[in-house]
Amino acid sequence: MLLGVLEALGAGYIGDLTGGFLGSHYQDIFAFLVLILVLTLKPSGLLGSKSVERA
């Protein structure tokens, strides 16, 4: 849900931020940037997994 909100907001503001150079048809860029950022910072996933060490 957060990805959808970021993509919609990014598509709305991209034209204003770039001075009209990039249009809203570049909204997929935001989705890919968020996914790359999440995979870089949390490669085990957003919730992660508990690892249990057994001796």
C-alpha positions as CSV (number, residue, x, y, z in Angstrom):
1,M,0.0,0.0,0.0
2,L,2.9,2.3,0.8
3,L,4.4,1.6,-2.6
4,G,1.2,2.6,-4.3
5,V,0.9,5.9,-2.4
6,L,4.6,6.8,-3.1
7,E,4.1,6.0,-6.7
8,A,1.0,8.2,-7.0
9,L,2.6,11.1,-5.1
10,G,5.7,10.8,-7.1
11,A,3.8,10.9,-10.3
12,G,2.0,14.0,-9.2
13,Y,5.1,15.9,-8.1
14,I,7.6,14.8,-10.7
15,G,6.6,17.4,-13.2
16,D,6.8,20.2,-10.7
17,L,10.2,19.0,-9.3
18,T,11.8,18.8,-12.7
19,G,10.3,21.9,-14.2
20,G,8.3,20.0,-16.7
21,F,11.2,18.0,-18.0
22,L,9.8,14.6,-16.9
23,G,6.1,13.9,-17.1
24,S,3.9,11.7,-15.0
25,H,4.5,8.8,-17.3
26,Y,7.7,8.2,-15.4
27,Q,5.8,7.1,-12.3
28,D,7.3,3.6,-12.5
29,I,10.7,5.1,-11.7
30,F,9.5,5.7,-8.1
31,A,8.3,2.1,-7.7
32,F,11.6,0.7,-8.8
33,L,13.6,3.2,-6.7
34,V,11.6,2.2,-3.6
35,L,12.0,-1.5,-4.3
36,I,15.8,-1.1,-4.9
37,L,16.1,0.9,-1.7
38,V,14.2,-1.7,0.4
39,L,16.2,-4.6,-1.1
40,T,19.4,-2.7,-0.4
41,L,18.6,-1.8,3.2
42,K,16.6,-4.8,4.3
43,P,17.6,-7.8,2.1
44,S,16.0,-10.3,4.5
45,G,12.6,-8.6,4.0
46,L,10.6,-6.0,5.8
47,L,9.6,-8.3,8.6
48,G,12.8,-10.4,8.5
49,S,13.0,-13.8,9.9
50,K,14.2,-15.0,13.3
51,S,17.1,-17.3,13.1
52,V,17.4,-19.9,15.8
53,E,20.7,-21.3,16.6
54,R,20.7,-24.9,17.9
55,A,23.7,-26.4,19.6
